[in-house]
Amino acid sequence: MPFADELLGASAVEGLTTCLVLAGYDTARTSATVTEFDGMALKNRSDLIRDALIDDLPEPFTGFVSAVNELIDQPGCTGWMVWPITEAVALRATAQRTTGAFDIGLALLAELTPRLTSEFALRTMLLADLDRTLAAARAWAESSDHHVRRLASEGTRHYLPWARRVPELLRHPEATLPIVDALYLDPSEYVRRSVANHVNDLSRHHPDLVVSTAARWQSAPDANTGKLVRHALRTLVKKGDPDALALLGFDAPTGLDLTELIVDPTVDTGDKLAFAVTLAHSGESLVNVVVDYSIGFRKANGAITHKVFKLATKTMRPGEHLRLSKSHSFAPITTRRYHPGRHELAVQVNGRRMGVAEFDLLGAVDSTVLR
């Protein structure tokens, strides 16, 4: 996650207060939020600005809605300052406890989403009234605005990054299928990628549902469906799910042998681990192969946990030897803490592990997770 200062810092608040002034509203609480930012994570800053914005805007809901519409009319109302606006809309709309206010809130989120995204605020609506929000999202799937169509898919994802979980969605994973079914042929890559990520989310606990959905799409495809399905099945492919692999044309690796696995014996943290793989195909026909590798990272307690990475997708001829090489970076990153000691590199072909080699990570430096 980027630094909070880069997204919701003083400049974003200054831009928001400028829009408030131009729209004729008070800015006292909103402008004062910058004095409280030190040490705050991004979501906490958004919540702080949201609450201040609610204080600065009219208390009656009709007045609040008019104020938000005036903000939307400001050309400068764009970028990360929009996040707390969307959150304020969702909070005020659900607090009214009327279907009329709820629908107005949904409409405002659709209006705001092209300015940044309303996907995070939509979680408040889903938690308050799942069926009504999903019905709106299904209607958004027919919008002429690709930002709104993407909101339909992205905002209803089961494991949307940075966002709150919606327990009812997790209990009913099939509830969003009408939305993604309506969007998998979307002309926008921006929307289709969201659809693929949405379905991939379901891979965690519902692989059969993911495979059956992908198979249904492949039975009525367009020129982009193959790419979308591959992206939607990427987690299942890494896990070696046989049904997902078969759907993509990767059968059990009969006649394939790993004849060489060369891995550097040591690597320093901050450097790259070089390795090479050679496969031999002794079968009698062409075979499609997806080759992945996994790094077995050592945890603080000494346990090894593997994470899978892509290596190559190829078609091998009978008698062919395929040599692949790569360097894996051990530069410190924000999402992983490195620990020195023995690690592993494994190679899997069409979901089946075919070889493992060990190496030592030296001089490990822990990464720092960003706020």
Disulfide bonds with the S-S distance in Angstrom:
none
